[in-house]
């Protein structure tokens, strides 16, 4: 290396000679250095057009620092000019520098020259080497570079367009975007796309047009991702080889020849799409390498073979079938499974339900499925896993089906219905498929009474579930109080166990029980009863529509001994229908009625009106009405309201919560400037005269007064309305409502002001014109011909049951007043009471034309109501007294 | 002659920047155009029009003969469509959307048209083939590249559009002439 050598001087001074010497010395040193720095020789260029790498090599002597200059040849623009340190390759003796061009190397010619540098000292420039571009005049065509480039998402790529010789450059479009361009040479123009987004599957077009647009050329660029495999795992199916699988975390967006190639332990996977590869022998360590033009990614997996057993699916399933169980047999594809300890799942599907059962064994090939049902279709699938070092469940076998064999049927669930004349029915529930155990071919029903040595058997078709019986003869001959009915079901496999029910013959001797009310909830009718510790009997709870009297379609449920409650449910429960519900003992003796309930699933507004009649005696009006048929009540009746209609308005006269209601109404009309009617009502005066009431009824208005009908002492045209009420209230406004205008033609509600002089209040005794049945009225709970308590199978089925006198229903309600005797005395009635009863209109509470639909109800609450039940006379008196007080001015 | 006038009309209509300048009047053009195109796609003039004014025959061929020539051209176009499908599948595999369905429909309808034209003009002395007349062993456009393949596909489809138009006209003329003959 050249060094600065300075001559030492013992006498330093500033003489001109010394200065000249120093300057000459420096000049000599400089001249010497130039001689030492080698001018780079034999500069050669090697270009990789795809990677746009330019390799420059040269002979540079001992120099390690060089200045490199790269120019665009045509425009003499500097592309690269830097000082670089390059060491000499000891083998070739050459220096080498790699440079990557931003633009494709074809875009334009590049001139490269090098010089050596040592500090501030440089050699001469080497000869210029030119890398020829494709824009040479000899290459006249319109061109675009780079072609078919593949770049990662987010990359920047520079494209160049070389216009045709003699033509003008137009534009470069990247997709639909016109790009900014820079000129590289006379014919070459470049555009750079930055932060490139994913291209379509067929790449993004980059198009160059000349100006004017006469020609175009272009290139396609593919923007994607390097591979990123995941979930690489190897397992064995045959206990020898390995099957390795993986997934790709993302789509590389590169396909076919640009797609990802996979190698497993350096063996290439044949298919790009297939993410699975097999190796004939388990190697323990596995390496997956995924490669695409944008990069590569490796994953490894290591495991012992017995930790990675993924069993194949069992094949050739066969069955040995019985009624209650079946054996499933299968085969394995590989013999090696014979020594493999397995856990197997058997999925059993039947009637839409699936269950899994697990079995274990070495080389398991069969299992026994117990607890099946006879005559039932099953489908079975099997899959297994290694018992030791469990890896995963194997593949499911194909699904196979079988049907279990028939078996004798279960004994039917038998009950009976008896009418009060020794006729009735033996009934049983249809056997379900799981009770039938095969197609039922028929039933055998036997009636027998050991005492009279009577036995009678008949056969019935499989669709028979009720058989009529007539025990009249047996009843007359037998002193015993029961007959046994036995039912046997038959199918192809045999006959069922006999199912028996004892039919009592002394039904009429059963004392009526009190009737409780059952309240429906979302789940049904919850019922409770006391358990007698001495009782060991089971129970039967039966229910049926209360309106049914003969051969009723009864439902039942049998309960084991010890039960004290049940909630009965039925799809047949209907709103507005009253049900009788009975609890019977179920033992070796005839069933005994233990408890009785009545209830509605949902109470509705009564569906028919009352038939109201009036009888006039002097100034007294006797109102009578008939009982609403049970089916029309649609709820428990709480009482009746009585209104008097003044045309557009109804005035409440009072209400009646007792059965056989009867009012004597005396109209007392005072005529002054305004018309006032006083009505004296008497409820059952014969047994309680204190329940008189005086009601002031203001007349409508003075205009109506002017239309007065006359001086009649009693205005009997004043329509009186009766409305019964139950817990379901009609919400319509209080206005007179007629069933139909045609029905009310004879009874206009437009009564005018009655201009009658006050005549005084009649005594209750003088007003009594109708004698009610004293028994029926004695306690309010008394009633019909049945003579009291409830007897579900002994009710009269006389038609008169349904049209008795009106009877609000107390909590303990007798079945209605069949004792009857009452006939409507008024000429006001429907032409057809039946029609009225069955009209089913939702406009309830309208009686005959005499009665008028009325009002909201003054419902007593439950406590008051109960209290009234206990003390009907006094409470009614109180109520009327209150009413009287409140109406006094 | 009528044939020439029609081609000239077509030429004027095609003077749009993206349409190739070829107006094909010869059944051989389908293949010759691809041969010419091989090393020249980058410089293909967008408004250039070549040789459409002259029919190779000095006299205008009869309509039956025109249909035979048409049939031959369509057969070569079918070959090109087959080739397009082959190359596209090789390049990209399965493509998205309805493109593949439409491409298949074009091929099926072209095959149907070939059968129809064959039935119209085939005689005892003239046997017409309906198989694709193309080996698909040629390069696409220029130095290749995906852009070249796309351009080539586009031109094949333009070619097909041309011959489909031409088929409609020629077959109409054939139909009219035959009706006139029957009336006489």
Interface residues (C-beta under 8 A of the other chain):
Chain A: X140 X141 X142 X143 X144 X147 X148 X164 X201 X202 X203 X205 X213 X214 X215 X216 X217 X218 X219 X220 X255 X256 X257
Chain B: X17 X42 X43 X44 X45 X46 X47 X90 X91 X92 X93 X95 X96 X143 X145 X146 X147 X150 X151
